[in-house]
């Protein structure tokens, strides 16, 4: 278990576990309806140790789906070596769920008492898309760069040396459309932006991730 105190993590908003399950039910139905019984949510996971640096982020995550349904919860995301861990808390400061990626294996400790209706790997796919680097080499100060990674075409847009958007298109067009992440609020010396919004055009949901505190770990 990761060594994070509840005071460091902060307190979750209303019903973190219920939020996760409600969003998950909608997400699972969207994937099932779109993929026709295929492999589910596609994507590329790299080992956490492939990404340099260790960190701890305190975040507020708000999910929107369907006809405007919206739920939010507080979370902490920690990377140490080859382990990436996402923690959500109940209003009483106890863990509601812990999603852990060790190498390429993703597991969940779900203490809500309800079955998670989709693979925990799907959660880490969105974490990677939002926060991990995708294209090698130095980015432009202004302009776009692109490349193919893990079966997807990735396009990044940069302005004044800051990443403002990253979009993904499946090379096999399964599913069709784009998944895009917009960024704002970069601060000097900070590895994560103050706000990132993931618009999943494949499965029709949005995730807003607000990073309220971040720490580099030695």
C-alpha positions in Angstrom: 0.0 0.0 0.0 1.3 3.4 -0.8 2.5 5.6 2.1 0.1 8.5 1.7 -1.7 10.0 4.7 -5.4 11.2 4.5 -4.3 14.7 5.3 -2.0 14.7 2.3 -4.6 13.3 0.0 -7.4 15.6 1.2 -11.0 14.4 1.6 -13.1 13.1 -1.2 -16.3 14.8 -2.4 -19.6 13.1 -2.1 -19.6 9.3 -2.5 -16.4 8.5 -4.3 -17.1 4.8 -4.6 -20.6 5.4 -5.9 -19.3 8.0 -8.3 -16.8 5.5 -9.8 -19.5 2.8 -10.1 -22.1 5.1 -11.7 -19.6 6.5 -14.2 -18.3 2.9 -14.8 -21.7 1.5 -15.6 -22.3 4.2 -18.2 -18.8 3.7 -19.6 -19.2 -0.1 -19.8 -22.5 0.2 -21.6 -21.0 2.7 -24.1 -18.0 0.4 -24.8 -20.3 -2.7 -25.2 -22.6 -0.8 -27.6 -19.7 0.5 -29.7 -17.4 -2.4 -30.0 -19.9 -5.1 -30.7 -18.4 -7.5 -28.3 -14.8 -6.8 -29.4 -11.8 -6.2 -27.2 -13.4 -3.2 -25.3 -11.5 0.0 -24.8 -8.3 -0.1 -26.9 -5.1 1.5 -26.0 -1.4 1.3 -25.2 -0.1 0.9 -21.7 3.6 1.3 -21.0 5.4 0.3 -17.8 5.6 3.1 -15.3 9.3 2.7 -15.1 9.6 3.7 -18.7 8.5 7.2 -17.7 11.2 9.2 -15.9 10.6 10.8 -12.5 8.4 9.9 -9.5 5.5 12.0 -8.3 2.5 12.5 -6.1 -0.5 14.4 -7.4 -3.6 15.4 -5.5 -6.5 15.8 -7.9 -10.2 16.4 -8.4 -11.8 14.3 -11.1 -15.2 15.1 -12.6 -16.8 12.7 -15.1 -19.6 13.8 -17.5 -21.5 11.4 -19.7 -24.9 10.7 -21.3 -27.3 13.6 -21.2 -25.2 15.7 -18.8 -24.9 13.2 -15.9 -21.9 14.4 -13.8 -20.1 13.1 -10.8 -16.8 14.1 -9.1 -14.4 12.6 -6.6 -11.0 13.5 -5.2 -8.1 11.3 -5.9 -4.3 10.9 -5.4 -2.0 9.6 -8.1 1.4 8.4 -7.2 4.2 6.9 -9.3 7.2 5.2 -7.7 9.5 3.2 -10.0 7.5 0.6 -11.8 4.3 1.2 -9.7 1.5 3.6 -10.6 -1.3 3.9 -8.0 -4.6 5.8 -8.1 -6.4 6.2 -4.8 -10.0 7.4 -4.1 -11.3 8.1 -0.6 -14.6 8.0 1.1 -16.0 11.1 3.0 -14.7 9.5 6.2 -11.1 9.5 4.8 -10.9 5.8 4.2 -10.0 4.2 0.9 -12.9 3.6 -1.5 -10.7 2.0 -4.2 -7.1 1.6 -5.1 -6.1 0.9 -8.7 -2.5 -0.2 -9.1 -0.4 -0.8 -12.2 2.8 -2.8 -11.6 4.7 -3.2 -14.8 2.0 -4.0 -17.3 -0.4 -5.6 -14.8 -3.3 -3.5 -13.5 -5.3 -4.6 -10.4 -8.0 -3.0 -8.3 -8.8 -3.1 -4.5 -12.4 -2.1 -4.6 -13.8 -1.6 -1.1 -17.2 -0.2 -2.2 -18.9 -3.6 -2.0 -20.1 -3.3 -5.6 -18.5 -5.0 -8.6 -16.6 -2.8 -11.0 -18.4 -3.1 -14.4 -15.3 -2.7 -16.5 -11.6 -3.6 -16.4 -9.4 -1.5 -14.2 -7.0 -1.3 -17.1 -9.4 1.2 -18.7 -8.9 3.6 -15.9 -5.1 3.6 -16.3 -5.4 4.0 -20.1 -7.0 7.4 -19.5 -4.4 8.3 -16.8 -1.6 7.6 -19.4 -3.3 9.5 -22.2 -3.7 12.6 -20.0 -0.4 12.7 -18.0 2.3 10.5 -19.6 4.5 11.7 -22.5 3.7 10.1 -25.8 6.1 11.4 -28.5 9.9 11.2 -28.4 12.2 14.1 -28.9 12.0 17.8 -28.2 8.6 19.4 -28.9 8.3 22.7 -30.9 7.9 25.9 -28.9 4.9 26.6 -31.2 3.2 24.3 -33.6 2.3 20.7 -34.0 4.1 17.4 -33.9 2.8 13.9 -34.6 3.6 10.2 -34.7 2.3 6.7 -34.4 2.3 5.0 -31.0 0.7 1.7 -30.0 -1.7 1.5 -32.9 -2.8 5.2 -32.6 -1.9 8.4 -34.5 -1.0 11.0 -31.9 -1.0 14.8 -32.7 0.2 17.3 -30.1 -0.2 21.1 -30.3 2.2 23.4 -28.5 2.2 27.1 -27.8 4.8 29.2 -26.0 6.6 25.9 -25.0 3.5 24.5 -23.4 1.4 21.5 -24.4 -2.2 22.7 -25.2 -3.8 19.7 -26.8 -3.1 16.0 -27.5 -5.3 14.0 -29.8 -5.5 10.2 -30.5 -6.9 8.5 -33.6 -7.0 4.7 -34.0 -5.0 3.6 -37.0 -7.5 0.8 -37.6 -10.4 3.2 -37.0 -11.9 0.9 -34.4 -13.5 2.9 -33.0 -13.9 5.8 -35.3 -13.4 9.4 -34.2 -10.9 11.1 -31.9 -10.0 11.2 -28.3 -8.5 14.6 -27.3 -7.0 16.1 -24.2 -6.8 19.9 -23.7 -4.4 21.4 -21.1 -4.2 24.7 -19.3 -2.5 26.2 -16.2 1.1 25.1 -16.6 3.3 26.5 -13.9 7.1 26.8 -14.0 8.7 23.6 -12.6 5.4 21.7 -12.4 5.1 18.4 -14.2 1.3 18.4 -14.4 -1.1 21.2 -15.6 -3.6 22.8 -13.2 -6.4 21.5 -15.5 -6.8 18.8 -18.2 -10.0 17.9 -20.0 -10.3 14.5 -21.8 -13.0 14.4 -24.4 -13.6 10.8 -25.4 -15.3 10.9 -28.8 -15.1 7.1 -29.1 -17.3 6.4 -26.1 -19.0 9.7 -25.4 -17.7 10.9 -22.0 -15.6 13.7 -20.6 -13.1 13.7 -17.7 -12.0 16.9 -16.1 -8.8 16.5 -14.0 -7.8 19.4 -11.8 -4.4 18.9 -10.1 -4.6 20.9 -6.8 -1.2 19.8 -5.4 1.9 18.1 -6.8 5.1 16.8 -5.4 8.2 15.3 -6.9 9.3 12.2 -5.0 13.0 11.4 -4.4 
